[in-house]
Amino acid sequence: MRIRRSLAAGIATAALAGLGLTGASTASAATYAAPTHAAPADAAPTVGECEDGGGTVDWATGTCKGGKYDGQKID
C-alpha cells in the first residue's frame, strides 16, 4: 500500500510539474527537427498577403499598391 501511495504521489508531482513522458518526447523531437525554409524573396505575393501586408490590390495592373509588397505582381 505504501508503494502505491508513493508511486501515485510521484506521478502526480511529475504531471503538475509538466514533466510527462509525452512532453519530454515532444521536446526532444522538436530539438532535432529539420529546419524549415522560407519562400524565396522573389516569390509573388497572393492577394491575401498583399492585403495583410497593409496594401491593396490594383486589379487593372495586377500589382500590390502600398504596404510590404508595394509594386509586386500578384500571384
N, CA, C and O of each residue as an XYZ file, in Angstrom:
300
protein
N       0.821     -1.189      0.000
C       0.000      0.000      0.000
C       0.871      1.262      0.000
O       0.560      2.244     -0.674
N       1.947      1.218      0.754
C       2.831      2.368      0.847
C       3.481      2.656     -0.513
O       3.692      3.817     -0.864
N       3.797      1.614     -1.271
C       4.414      1.785     -2.590
C       3.426      2.441     -3.549
O       3.812      3.306     -4.334
N       2.173      2.045     -3.495
C       1.160      2.644     -4.368
C       1.011      4.126     -4.102
O       0.918      4.921     -5.037
N       0.989      4.505     -2.839
C       0.856      5.933     -2.494
C       2.072      6.714     -2.978
O       1.931      7.810     -3.519
N       3.250      6.161     -2.789
C       4.469      6.845     -3.232
C       4.486      7.002     -4.751
O       4.841      8.057     -5.277
N       4.096      5.933     -5.442
C       4.063      5.985     -6.896
C       3.034      6.997     -7.390
O       3.309      7.757     -8.318
N       1.854      7.011     -6.776
C       0.813      7.971     -7.165
C       1.264      9.400     -6.895
O       0.999     10.296     -7.695
N       1.941      9.617     -5.779
C       2.432     10.957     -5.446
C       3.498     11.393     -6.453
O       3.526     12.553     -6.864
N       4.367     10.474     -6.848
C       5.408     10.809     -7.822
C       4.832     11.138     -9.185
O       5.288     12.077     -9.837
N       3.831     10.378     -9.629
C       3.187     10.639    -10.921
C       2.445     11.966    -10.884
O       2.505     12.742    -11.838
N       1.744     12.228     -9.786
C       1.018     13.490     -9.667
C       1.975     14.676     -9.664
O       1.700     15.700    -10.289
N       3.091     14.539     -8.966
C       4.076     15.623     -8.924
C       4.651     15.880    -10.315
O       4.797     17.030    -10.730
N       4.974     14.811    -11.030
C       5.529     14.958    -12.385
C       4.512     15.581    -13.324
O       4.862     16.410    -14.164
N       3.248     15.183    -13.183
C       2.214     15.740    -14.057
C       2.006     17.223    -13.773
O       1.851     18.018    -14.701
N       2.001     17.596    -12.505
C       1.823     19.002    -12.163
C       3.021     19.844    -12.571
O       2.873     21.028    -12.876
N       4.185     19.256    -12.581
C       5.392     19.985    -12.970
C       5.573     20.025    -14.480
O       6.474     20.703    -14.976
N       4.736     19.314    -15.213
C       4.837     19.322    -16.664
C       5.931     18.426    -17.193
O       6.458     18.666    -18.280
N       6.280     17.402    -16.448
C       7.373     16.524    -16.855
C       6.860     15.175    -17.325
O       7.476     14.144    -17.052
N       5.749     15.175    -18.021
C       5.195     13.924    -18.528
C       6.058     13.341    -19.626
O       6.875     14.046    -20.218
N       5.885     12.073    -19.900
C       6.689     11.422    -20.933
C       6.404     11.985    -22.314
O       7.316     12.097    -23.133
N       5.158     12.342    -22.587
C       4.850     12.883    -23.910
C       5.484     14.248    -24.093
O       5.943     14.572    -25.188
N       5.520     15.044    -23.057
C       6.160     16.358    -23.155
C       7.648     16.238    -23.396
O       8.221     17.005    -24.169
N       8.272     15.283    -22.739
C       9.707     15.089    -22.909
C      10.022     14.598    -24.319
O      10.998     15.046    -24.921
N       9.216     13.688    -24.851
C       9.484     13.193    -26.194
C       9.212     14.261    -27.246
O       9.908     14.323    -28.259
N       8.207     15.099    -27.015
C       7.916     16.181    -27.945
C       9.050     17.198    -27.953
O       9.444     17.693    -29.008
N       9.568     17.502    -26.776
C      10.650     18.482    -26.689
C      11.902     17.968    -27.390
O      12.579     18.728    -28.083
N      12.217     16.682    -27.217
C      13.411     16.168    -27.865
C      13.211     16.054    -29.369
O      14.159     16.243    -30.132
N      12.003     15.750    -29.805
C      11.746     15.670    -31.246
C      11.839     17.057    -31.877
O      12.320     17.194    -33.002
N      11.386     18.080    -31.165
C      11.458     19.430    -31.706
C      12.909     19.898    -31.807
O      13.244     20.690    -32.687
N      13.757     19.419    -30.924
C      15.159     19.812    -30.947
C      15.847     19.300    -32.201
O      16.710     19.982    -32.754
N      15.478     18.113    -32.656
C      16.147     17.504    -33.789
C      15.349     17.601    -35.087
O      15.667     16.914    -36.059
N      14.339     18.429    -35.113
C      13.520     18.575    -36.315
C      14.327     19.263    -37.421
O      15.206     20.081    -37.151
N      14.012     18.917    -38.653
C      14.693     19.527    -39.793
C      14.302     21.001    -39.891
O      13.148     21.346    -39.638
N      15.229     21.864    -40.248
C      14.891     23.283    -40.365
C      13.948     23.532    -41.538
O      14.006     22.852    -42.562
N      13.092     24.509    -41.365
C      12.184     24.870    -42.445
C      12.805     26.003    -43.245
O      13.618     26.772    -42.732
N      12.415     26.093    -44.489
C      12.961     27.132    -45.359
C      11.850     28.083    -45.765
O      10.743     27.658    -46.093
N      12.151     29.350    -45.739
C      11.187     30.368    -46.138
C      11.076     30.405    -47.657
O      11.964     29.935    -48.369
N       9.985     30.965    -48.139
C       9.806     31.121    -49.580
C      10.849     32.100    -50.112
O      11.277     32.996    -49.385
N      11.259     31.943    -51.356
C      12.232     32.875    -51.920
C      11.702     34.307    -51.912
O      10.495     34.533    -51.991
N      12.603     35.252    -51.818
C      12.214     36.658    -51.727
C      11.533     37.142    -53.003
O      10.750     38.092    -52.963
N      11.820     36.503    -54.130
C      11.234     36.950    -55.392
C       9.889     36.279    -55.687
O       9.328     36.480    -56.764
N       9.368     35.489    -54.752
C       8.071     34.842    -54.948
C       6.970     35.903    -54.917
O       6.993     36.809    -54.085
N       6.015     35.780    -55.829
C       4.929     36.752    -55.912
C       3.957     36.556    -54.742
O       3.604     35.423    -54.414
N       3.532     37.640    -54.122
C       2.577     37.519    -53.025
C       1.178     37.195    -53.549
O       0.846     37.488    -54.697
N       0.372     36.591    -52.690
C      -1.023     36.331    -53.036
C      -1.847     37.570    -52.689
O      -1.331     38.517    -52.095
N      -3.107     37.560    -53.056
C      -3.988     38.689    -52.749
C      -4.068     38.888    -51.244
O      -4.010     40.020    -50.762
N      -4.202     37.798    -50.499
C      -4.284     37.885    -49.045
C      -3.020     38.431    -48.420
O      -3.084     39.228    -47.484
N      -1.859     38.008    -48.932
C      -0.598     38.516    -48.403
C      -0.449     40.008    -48.676
O       0.061     40.746    -47.833
N      -0.888     40.454    -49.846
C      -0.832     41.875    -50.175
C      -1.660     42.687    -49.177
O      -1.206     43.707    -48.657
N      -2.873     42.218    -48.923
C      -3.760     42.946    -48.016
C      -3.297     42.842    -46.571
O      -3.423     43.806    -45.815
N      -2.760     41.683    -46.172
C      -2.256     41.530    -44.806
C      -1.019     42.386    -44.586
O      -0.754     42.811    -43.461
N      -0.260     42.644    -45.641
C       0.935     43.465    -45.531
C       0.641     44.955    -45.537
O       1.565     45.769    -45.537
N      -0.632     45.323    -45.542
C      -1.005     46.727    -45.474
C      -1.270     47.366    -46.820
O      -1.443     48.583    -46.891
N      -1.309     46.594    -47.883
C      -1.536     47.147    -49.206
C      -2.918     46.823    -49.743
O      -3.726     46.166    -49.087
N      -3.165     47.300    -50.949
C      -4.402     46.994    -51.666
C      -4.036     46.460    -53.035
O      -2.945     46.721    -53.541
N      -4.950     45.715    -53.633
C      -4.694     45.118    -54.939
C      -5.192     46.063    -56.030
O      -6.337     46.513    -56.010
N      -4.313     46.350    -56.974
C      -4.696     47.123    -58.158
C      -5.016     46.103    -59.236
O      -4.117     45.565    -59.882
N      -6.323     45.836    -59.432
C      -6.744     44.797    -60.348
C      -6.450     45.148    -61.809
O      -6.338     44.248    -62.641
N      -6.326     46.409    -62.128
C      -6.041     46.807    -63.510
C      -4.635     46.377    -63.932
O      -4.424     45.954    -65.069
N      -3.682     46.487    -63.014
C      -2.303     46.132    -63.346
C      -1.872     44.793    -62.741
O      -0.836     44.245    -63.118
N      -2.664     44.267    -61.805
C      -2.312     43.005    -61.150
C      -1.162     43.138    -60.183
O      -0.401     42.192    -59.978
N      -1.032     44.315    -59.584
C       0.052     44.546    -58.634
C      -0.503     44.944    -57.273
O      -1.679     45.276    -57.123
N       0.381     44.899    -56.297
C       0.039     45.323    -54.940
C       0.455     46.778    -54.780
O       1.582     47.148    -55.109
N      -0.443     47.592    -54.279
C      -0.155     49.019    -54.092
C      -0.050     49.317    -52.600
O      -0.998     49.099    -51.846
N       1.098     49.810    -52.188
C       1.317     50.162    -50.790
C       1.656     48.951    -49.942
O       1.547     47.812    -50.395
N       2.062     49.203    -48.722
C       2.364     48.131    -47.783
C       3.680     47.423    -48.063
O       4.562     47.945    -48.745
N       3.779     46.250    -47.531
C       5.011     45.472    -47.587
C       5.376     45.018    -49.005
O       6.560     44.930    -49.330
N       4.396     44.733    -49.841
C       4.627     44.200    -51.185
C       4.378     45.238    -52.280
O       3.995     44.870    -53.391
N       4.581     46.491    -52.001
C       4.295     47.577    -52.938
C       5.003     47.363    -54.283
O       6.221     47.194    -54.349
N       4.189     47.375    -55.359
C       4.724     47.278    -56.708
C       4.934     45.864    -57.215
O       5.259     45.685    -58.389
N       4.759     44.844    -56.368
C       4.986     43.478    -56.799
C       3.750     42.909    -57.480
O       2.618     43.224    -57.113
N       3.989     42.062    -58.483
C       2.896     41.391    -59.194
C       2.222     40.416    -58.239
O       2.880     39.775    -57.420
N       0.906     40.312    -58.355
C       0.124     39.397    -57.526
C       0.107     38.033    -58.186
O      -0.045     37.920    -59.402
N       0.264     37.002    -57.375
C       0.238     35.618    -57.873
C      -1.198     35.168    -58.048
O      -1.443     34.034    -58.458
